[in-house]
Amino acid sequence: MTLGPMLVALALLRRASGPAANVLITFGRVPFLFYVAHLYLVQALAVAAGTAQGFPASALLDVFIRLPDGYGFGLSVVYLVWAGVVAALYPLCRRYAALKARSRSPWLSYF
């Protein structure tokens, strides 16, 4: 069910233009940078949120294995954090995409 609508959306969005399309294009030009940067940022935010809730930071360093009882937030907070992470990483992704466009270095290219 998810692949069919996604392929239709991809075909429709391929011709999109405007500010929203430019934002999506920016993230699409630097997907690996966004992926790696968001992992570190989300982990840092999770540890900061846990310590703000009164948990020791050491209890949150293995967050993918188990979480302490009572840790967590509602879905609305998760969506706000998601939007914040995307917005926070946009300038980094934009600068890196511009660097990739200017440079001819093989380290900054997919080919």
Phi and psi in radians as a Rosetta constraint file:
Dihedral C 1 N 2 CA 2 C 2 CIRCULARHARMONIC -1.428 0.35
Dihedral N 2 CA 2 C 2 N 3 CIRCULARHARMONIC -0.533 0.35
Dihedral C 2 N 3 CA 3 C 3 CIRCULARHARMONIC -1.244 0.35
Dihedral N 3 CA 3 C 3 N 4 CIRCULARHARMONIC -0.695 0.35
Dihedral C 3 N 4 CA 4 C 4 CIRCULARHARMONIC -1.044 0.35
Dihedral N 4 CA 4 C 4 N 5 CIRCULARHARMONIC -0.996 0.35
Dihedral C 4 N 5 CA 5 C 5 CIRCULARHARMONIC -1.065 0.35
Dihedral N 5 CA 5 C 5 N 6 CIRCULARHARMONIC -0.579 0.35
Dihedral C 5 N 6 CA 6 C 6 CIRCULARHARMONIC -1.168 0.35
Dihedral N 6 CA 6 C 6 N 7 CIRCULARHARMONIC -0.680 0.35
Dihedral C 6 N 7 CA 7 C 7 CIRCULARHARMONIC -1.173 0.35
Dihedral N 7 CA 7 C 7 N 8 CIRCULARHARMONIC -0.665 0.35
Dihedral C 7 N 8 CA 8 C 8 CIRCULARHARMONIC -1.133 0.35
Dihedral N 8 CA 8 C 8 N 9 CIRCULARHARMONIC -0.774 0.35
Dihedral C 8 N 9 CA 9 C 9 CIRCULARHARMONIC -1.097 0.35
Dihedral N 9 CA 9 C 9 N 10 CIRCULARHARMONIC -0.691 0.35
Dihedral C 9 N 10 CA 10 C 10 CIRCULARHARMONIC -1.099 0.35
Dihedral N 10 CA 10 C 10 N 11 CIRCULARHARMONIC -0.726 0.35
Dihedral C 10 N 11 CA 11 C 11 CIRCULARHARMONIC -1.134 0.35
Dihedral N 11 CA 11 C 11 N 12 CIRCULARHARMONIC -0.678 0.35
Dihedral C 11 N 12 CA 12 C 12 CIRCULARHARMONIC -1.275 0.35
Dihedral N 12 CA 12 C 12 N 13 CIRCULARHARMONIC -0.663 0.35
Dihedral C 12 N 13 CA 13 C 13 CIRCULARHARMONIC -1.366 0.35
Dihedral N 13 CA 13 C 13 N 14 CIRCULARHARMONIC -0.239 0.35
Dihedral C 13 N 14 CA 14 C 14 CIRCULARHARMONIC -1.054 0.35
Dihedral N 14 CA 14 C 14 N 15 CIRCULARHARMONIC -0.556 0.35
Dihedral C 14 N 15 CA 15 C 15 CIRCULARHARMONIC -1.722 0.35
Dihedral N 15 CA 15 C 15 N 16 CIRCULARHARMONIC 0.098 0.35
Dihedral C 15 N 16 CA 16 C 16 CIRCULARHARMONIC -1.194 0.35
Dihedral N 16 CA 16 C 16 N 17 CIRCULARHARMONIC 2.642 0.35
Dihedral C 16 N 17 CA 17 C 17 CIRCULARHARMONIC -2.499 0.35
Dihedral N 17 CA 17 C 17 N 18 CIRCULARHARMONIC 2.918 0.35
Dihedral C 17 N 18 CA 18 C 18 CIRCULARHARMONIC 1.988 0.35
Dihedral N 18 CA 18 C 18 N 19 CIRCULARHARMONIC -3.101 0.35
Dihedral C 18 N 19 CA 19 C 19 CIRCULARHARMONIC -1.101 0.35
Dihedral N 19 CA 19 C 19 N 20 CIRCULARHARMONIC -0.720 0.35
Dihedral C 19 N 20 CA 20 C 20 CIRCULARHARMONIC -1.136 0.35
Dihedral N 20 CA 20 C 20 N 21 CIRCULARHARMONIC -0.687 0.35
Dihedral C 20 N 21 CA 21 C 21 CIRCULARHARMONIC -1.152 0.35
Dihedral N 21 CA 21 C 21 N 22 CIRCULARHARMONIC -0.657 0.35
Dihedral C 21 N 22 CA 22 C 22 CIRCULARHARMONIC -1.131 0.35
Dihedral N 22 CA 22 C 22 N 23 CIRCULARHARMONIC -0.640 0.35
Dihedral C 22 N 23 CA 23 C 23 CIRCULARHARMONIC -1.123 0.35
Dihedral N 23 CA 23 C 23 N 24 CIRCULARHARMONIC -0.810 0.35
Dihedral C 23 N 24 CA 24 C 24 CIRCULARHARMONIC -1.124 0.35
Dihedral N 24 CA 24 C 24 N 25 CIRCULARHARMONIC -0.659 0.35
Dihedral C 24 N 25 CA 25 C 25 CIRCULARHARMONIC -1.123 0.35
Dihedral N 25 CA 25 C 25 N 26 CIRCULARHARMONIC -0.697 0.35
Dihedral C 25 N 26 CA 26 C 26 CIRCULARHARMONIC -1.042 0.35
Dihedral N 26 CA 26 C 26 N 27 CIRCULARHARMONIC -0.833 0.35
Dihedral C 26 N 27 CA 27 C 27 CIRCULARHARMONIC -1.153 0.35
Dihedral N 27 CA 27 C 27 N 28 CIRCULARHARMONIC -0.579 0.35
Dihedral C 27 N 28 CA 28 C 28 CIRCULARHARMONIC -1.225 0.35
Dihedral N 28 CA 28 C 28 N 29 CIRCULARHARMONIC -0.387 0.35
Dihedral C 28 N 29 CA 29 C 29 CIRCULARHARMONIC -1.431 0.35
Dihedral N 29 CA 29 C 29 N 30 CIRCULARHARMONIC -0.342 0.35
Dihedral C 29 N 30 CA 30 C 30 CIRCULARHARMONIC -2.340 0.35
Dihedral N 30 CA 30 C 30 N 31 CIRCULARHARMONIC 0.971 0.35
Dihedral C 30 N 31 CA 31 C 31 CIRCULARHARMONIC -1.151 0.35
Dihedral N 31 CA 31 C 31 N 32 CIRCULARHARMONIC -0.666 0.35
Dihedral C 31 N 32 CA 32 C 32 CIRCULARHARMONIC -1.215 0.35
Dihedral N 32 CA 32 C 32 N 33 CIRCULARHARMONIC -0.688 0.35
Dihedral C 32 N 33 CA 33 C 33 CIRCULARHARMONIC -1.046 0.35
Dihedral N 33 CA 33 C 33 N 34 CIRCULARHARMONIC -0.803 0.35
Dihedral C 33 N 34 CA 34 C 34 CIRCULARHARMONIC -1.082 0.35
Dihedral N 34 CA 34 C 34 N 35 CIRCULARHARMONIC -0.749 0.35
Dihedral C 34 N 35 CA 35 C 35 CIRCULARHARMONIC -1.060 0.35
Dihedral N 35 CA 35 C 35 N 36 CIRCULARHARMONIC -0.865 0.35
Dihedral C 35 N 36 CA 36 C 36 CIRCULARHARMONIC -1.188 0.35
Dihedral N 36 CA 36 C 36 N 37 CIRCULARHARMONIC -0.779 0.35
Dihedral C 36 N 37 CA 37 C 37 CIRCULARHARMONIC -1.119 0.35
Dihedral N 37 CA 37 C 37 N 38 CIRCULARHARMONIC -0.669 0.35
Dihedral C 37 N 38 CA 38 C 38 CIRCULARHARMONIC -1.218 0.35
Dihedral N 38 CA 38 C 38 N 39 CIRCULARHARMONIC -0.543 0.35
Dihedral C 38 N 39 CA 39 C 39 CIRCULARHARMONIC -1.079 0.35
Dihedral N 39 CA 39 C 39 N 40 CIRCULARHARMONIC -0.817 0.35
Dihedral C 39 N 40 CA 40 C 40 CIRCULARHARMONIC -1.165 0.35
Dihedral N 40 CA 40 C 40 N 41 CIRCULARHARMONIC -0.731 0.35
Dihedral C 40 N 41 CA 41 C 41 CIRCULARHARMONIC -1.157 0.35
Dihedral N 41 CA 41 C 41 N 42 CIRCULARHARMONIC -0.760 0.35
Dihedral C 41 N 42 CA 42 C 42 CIRCULARHARMONIC -1.146 0.35
Dihedral N 42 CA 42 C 42 N 43 CIRCULARHARMONIC -0.700 0.35
Dihedral C 42 N 43 CA 43 C 43 CIRCULARHARMONIC -1.108 0.35
Dihedral N 43 CA 43 C 43 N 44 CIRCULARHARMONIC -0.751 0.35
Dihedral C 43 N 44 CA 44 C 44 CIRCULARHARMONIC -1.100 0.35
Dihedral N 44 CA 44 C 44 N 45 CIRCULARHARMONIC -0.725 0.35
Dihedral C 44 N 45 CA 45 C 45 CIRCULARHARMONIC -1.150 0.35
Dihedral N 45 CA 45 C 45 N 46 CIRCULARHARMONIC -0.651 0.35
Dihedral C 45 N 46 CA 46 C 46 CIRCULARHARMONIC -1.144 0.35
Dihedral N 46 CA 46 C 46 N 47 CIRCULARHARMONIC -0.724 0.35
Dihedral C 46 N 47 CA 47 C 47 CIRCULARHARMONIC -1.176 0.35
Dihedral N 47 CA 47 C 47 N 48 CIRCULARHARMONIC -0.729 0.35
Dihedral C 47 N 48 CA 48 C 48 CIRCULARHARMONIC -1.111 0.35
Dihedral N 48 CA 48 C 48 N 49 CIRCULARHARMONIC -0.717 0.35
Dihedral C 48 N 49 CA 49 C 49 CIRCULARHARMONIC -1.166 0.35
Dihedral N 49 CA 49 C 49 N 50 CIRCULARHARMONIC -0.675 0.35
Dihedral C 49 N 50 CA 50 C 50 CIRCULARHARMONIC -1.155 0.35
Dihedral N 50 CA 50 C 50 N 51 CIRCULARHARMONIC -0.728 0.35
Dihedral C 50 N 51 CA 51 C 51 CIRCULARHARMONIC -1.198 0.35
Dihedral N 51 CA 51 C 51 N 52 CIRCULARHARMONIC -0.555 0.35
Dihedral C 51 N 52 CA 52 C 52 CIRCULARHARMONIC -1.188 0.35
Dihedral N 52 CA 52 C 52 N 53 CIRCULARHARMONIC -0.484 0.35
Dihedral C 52 N 53 CA 53 C 53 CIRCULARHARMONIC -1.466 0.35
Dihedral N 53 CA 53 C 53 N 54 CIRCULARHARMONIC -0.064 0.35
Dihedral C 53 N 54 CA 54 C 54 CIRCULARHARMONIC 1.771 0.35
Dihedral N 54 CA 54 C 54 N 55 CIRCULARHARMONIC 0.117 0.35
Dihedral C 54 N 55 CA 55 C 55 CIRCULARHARMONIC -1.562 0.35
Dihedral N 55 CA 55 C 55 N 56 CIRCULARHARMONIC 2.579 0.35
Dihedral C 55 N 56 CA 56 C 56 CIRCULARHARMONIC -1.238 0.35
Dihedral N 56 CA 56 C 56 N 57 CIRCULARHARMONIC 2.586 0.35
Dihedral C 56 N 57 CA 57 C 57 CIRCULARHARMONIC -1.065 0.35
Dihedral N 57 CA 57 C 57 N 58 CIRCULARHARMONIC -0.546 0.35
Dihedral C 57 N 58 CA 58 C 58 CIRCULARHARMONIC -1.133 0.35
Dihedral N 58 CA 58 C 58 N 59 CIRCULARHARMONIC -0.442 0.35
Dihedral C 58 N 59 CA 59 C 59 CIRCULARHARMONIC -1.310 0.35
Dihedral N 59 CA 59 C 59 N 60 CIRCULARHARMONIC -0.246 0.35
Dihedral C 59 N 60 CA 60 C 60 CIRCULARHARMONIC -1.936 0.35
Dihedral N 60 CA 60 C 60 N 61 CIRCULARHARMONIC 0.074 0.35
Dihedral C 60 N 61 CA 61 C 61 CIRCULARHARMONIC -1.357 0.35
Dihedral N 61 CA 61 C 61 N 62 CIRCULARHARMONIC -0.378 0.35
Dihedral C 61 N 62 CA 62 C 62 CIRCULARHARMONIC -1.913 0.35
Dihedral N 62 CA 62 C 62 N 63 CIRCULARHARMONIC 0.878 0.35
Dihedral C 62 N 63 CA 63 C 63 CIRCULARHARMONIC -1.086 0.35
Dihedral N 63 CA 63 C 63 N 64 CIRCULARHARMONIC -0.440 0.35
Dihedral C 63 N 64 CA 64 C 64 CIRCULARHARMONIC -1.418 0.35
Dihedral N 64 CA 64 C 64 N 65 CIRCULARHARMONIC -0.239 0.35
Dihedral C 64 N 65 CA 65 C 65 CIRCULARHARMONIC -1.593 0.35
Dihedral N 65 CA 65 C 65 N 66 CIRCULARHARMONIC -0.953 0.35
Dihedral C 65 N 66 CA 66 C 66 CIRCULARHARMONIC -2.715 0.35
Dihedral N 66 CA 66 C 66 N 67 CIRCULARHARMONIC 2.619 0.35
Dihedral C 66 N 67 CA 67 C 67 CIRCULARHARMONIC -1.928 0.35
Dihedral N 67 CA 67 C 67 N 68 CIRCULARHARMONIC 2.589 0.35
Dihedral C 67 N 68 CA 68 C 68 CIRCULARHARMONIC -1.165 0.35
Dihedral N 68 CA 68 C 68 N 69 CIRCULARHARMONIC 2.624 0.35
Dihedral C 68 N 69 CA 69 C 69 CIRCULARHARMONIC -1.084 0.35
Dihedral N 69 CA 69 C 69 N 70 CIRCULARHARMONIC 2.331 0.35
Dihedral C 69 N 70 CA 70 C 70 CIRCULARHARMONIC 1.608 0.35
Dihedral N 70 CA 70 C 70 N 71 CIRCULARHARMONIC -0.077 0.35
Dihedral C 70 N 71 CA 71 C 71 CIRCULARHARMONIC -1.505 0.35
Dihedral N 71 CA 71 C 71 N 72 CIRCULARHARMONIC 2.436 0.35
Dihedral C 71 N 72 CA 72 C 72 CIRCULARHARMONIC 2.407 0.35
Dihedral N 72 CA 72 C 72 N 73 CIRCULARHARMONIC 3.011 0.35
Dihedral C 72 N 73 CA 73 C 73 CIRCULARHARMONIC -2.430 0.35
Dihedral N 73 CA 73 C 73 N 74 CIRCULARHARMONIC 2.919 0.35
Dihedral C 73 N 74 CA 74 C 74 CIRCULARHARMONIC -1.319 0.35
Dihedral N 74 CA 74 C 74 N 75 CIRCULARHARMONIC 2.963 0.35
Dihedral C 74 N 75 CA 75 C 75 CIRCULARHARMONIC -1.122 0.35
Dihedral N 75 CA 75 C 75 N 76 CIRCULARHARMONIC -0.600 0.35
Dihedral C 75 N 76 CA 76 C 76 CIRCULARHARMONIC -1.111 0.35
Dihedral N 76 CA 76 C 76 N 77 CIRCULARHARMONIC -0.666 0.35
Dihedral C 76 N 77 CA 77 C 77 CIRCULARHARMONIC -1.194 0.35
Dihedral N 77 CA 77 C 77 N 78 CIRCULARHARMONIC -0.683 0.35
Dihedral C 77 N 78 CA 78 C 78 CIRCULARHARMONIC -1.062 0.35
Dihedral N 78 CA 78 C 78 N 79 CIRCULARHARMONIC -0.753 0.35
Dihedral C 78 N 79 CA 79 C 79 CIRCULARHARMONIC -1.127 0.35
Dihedral N 79 CA 79 C 79 N 80 CIRCULARHARMONIC -0.683 0.35
Dihedral C 79 N 80 CA 80 C 80 CIRCULARHARMONIC -1.133 0.35
Dihedral N 80 CA 80 C 80 N 81 CIRCULARHARMONIC -0.726 0.35
Dihedral C 80 N 81 CA 81 C 81 CIRCULARHARMONIC -1.147 0.35
Dihedral N 81 CA 81 C 81 N 82 CIRCULARHARMONIC -0.715 0.35
Dihedral C 81 N 82 CA 82 C 82 CIRCULARHARMONIC -1.007 0.35
Dihedral N 82 CA 82 C 82 N 83 CIRCULARHARMONIC -0.849 0.35
Dihedral C 82 N 83 CA 83 C 83 CIRCULARHARMONIC -1.105 0.35
Dihedral N 83 CA 83 C 83 N 84 CIRCULARHARMONIC -0.681 0.35
Dihedral C 83 N 84 CA 84 C 84 CIRCULARHARMONIC -1.129 0.35
Dihedral N 84 CA 84 C 84 N 85 CIRCULARHARMONIC -0.705 0.35
Dihedral C 84 N 85 CA 85 C 85 CIRCULARHARMONIC -1.144 0.35
Dihedral N 85 CA 85 C 85 N 86 CIRCULARHARMONIC -0.770 0.35
Dihedral C 85 N 86 CA 86 C 86 CIRCULARHARMONIC -1.092 0.35
Dihedral N 86 CA 86 C 86 N 87 CIRCULARHARMONIC -0.768 0.35
Dihedral C 86 N 87 CA 87 C 87 CIRCULARHARMONIC -1.167 0.35
Dihedral N 87 CA 87 C 87 N 88 CIRCULARHARMONIC -0.659 0.35
Dihedral C 87 N 88 CA 88 C 88 CIRCULARHARMONIC -1.205 0.35
Dihedral N 88 CA 88 C 88 N 89 CIRCULARHARMONIC -0.576 0.35
Dihedral C 88 N 89 CA 89 C 89 CIRCULARHARMONIC -1.532 0.35
Dihedral N 89 CA 89 C 89 N 90 CIRCULARHARMONIC -0.177 0.35
Dihedral C 89 N 90 CA 90 C 90 CIRCULARHARMONIC -1.050 0.35
Dihedral N 90 CA 90 C 90 N 91 CIRCULARHARMONIC -0.821 0.35
Dihedral C 90 N 91 CA 91 C 91 CIRCULARHARMONIC -1.059 0.35
Dihedral N 91 CA 91 C 91 N 92 CIRCULARHARMONIC -0.686 0.35
Dihedral C 91 N 92 CA 92 C 92 CIRCULARHARMONIC -1.094 0.35
Dihedral N 92 CA 92 C 92 N 93 CIRCULARHARMONIC -0.796 0.35
Dihedral C 92 N 93 CA 93 C 93 CIRCULARHARMONIC -1.124 0.35
Dihedral N 93 CA 93 C 93 N 94 CIRCULARHARMONIC -0.673 0.35
Dihedral C 93 N 94 CA 94 C 94 CIRCULARHARMONIC -1.137 0.35
Dihedral N 94 CA 94 C 94 N 95 CIRCULARHARMONIC -0.771 0.35
Dihedral C 94 N 95 CA 95 C 95 CIRCULARHARMONIC -1.148 0.35
Dihedral N 95 CA 95 C 95 N 96 CIRCULARHARMONIC -0.697 0.35
Dihedral C 95 N 96 CA 96 C 96 CIRCULARHARMONIC -1.206 0.35
Dihedral N 96 CA 96 C 96 N 97 CIRCULARHARMONIC -0.656 0.35
Dihedral C 96 N 97 CA 97 C 97 CIRCULARHARMONIC -1.104 0.35
Dihedral N 97 CA 97 C 97 N 98 CIRCULARHARMONIC -0.688 0.35
Dihedral C 97 N 98 CA 98 C 98 CIRCULARHARMONIC -1.157 0.35
Dihedral N 98 CA 98 C 98 N 99 CIRCULARHARMONIC -0.688 0.35
Dihedral C 98 N 99 CA 99 C 99 CIRCULARHARMONIC -1.108 0.35
Dihedral N 99 CA 99 C 99 N 100 CIRCULARHARMONIC -0.742 0.35
Dihedral C 99 N 100 CA 100 C 100 CIRCULARHARMONIC -1.104 0.35
Dihedral N 100 CA 100 C 100 N 101 CIRCULARHARMONIC -0.641 0.35
Dihedral C 100 N 101 CA 101 C 101 CIRCULARHARMONIC -1.219 0.35
Dihedral N 101 CA 101 C 101 N 102 CIRCULARHARMONIC -0.606 0.35
Dihedral C 101 N 102 CA 102 C 102 CIRCULARHARMONIC -1.383 0.35
Dihedral N 102 CA 102 C 102 N 103 CIRCULARHARMONIC -0.553 0.35
Dihedral C 102 N 103 CA 103 C 103 CIRCULARHARMONIC -1.568 0.35
Dihedral N 103 CA 103 C 103 N 104 CIRCULARHARMONIC 2.594 0.35
Dihedral C 103 N 104 CA 104 C 104 CIRCULARHARMONIC -1.907 0.35
Dihedral N 104 CA 104 C 104 N 105 CIRCULARHARMONIC 0.170 0.35
Dihedral C 104 N 105 CA 105 C 105 CIRCULARHARMONIC -1.141 0.35
Dihedral N 105 CA 105 C 105 N 106 CIRCULARHARMONIC 2.414 0.35
Dihedral C 105 N 106 CA 106 C 106 CIRCULARHARMONIC -1.155 0.35
Dihedral N 106 CA 106 C 106 N 107 CIRCULARHARMONIC -0.347 0.35
Dihedral C 106 N 107 CA 107 C 107 CIRCULARHARMONIC -1.225 0.35
Dihedral N 107 CA 107 C 107 N 108 CIRCULARHARMONIC -0.395 0.35
Dihedral C 107 N 108 CA 108 C 108 CIRCULARHARMONIC -1.871 0.35
Dihedral N 108 CA 108 C 108 N 109 CIRCULARHARMONIC 0.364 0.35
Dihedral C 108 N 109 CA 109 C 109 CIRCULARHARMONIC -2.309 0.35
Dihedral N 109 CA 109 C 109 N 110 CIRCULARHARMONIC 2.776 0.35
Dihedral C 109 N 110 CA 110 C 110 CIRCULARHARMONIC -1.514 0.35
Dihedral N 110 CA 110 C 110 N 111 CIRCULARHARMONIC -0.202 0.35
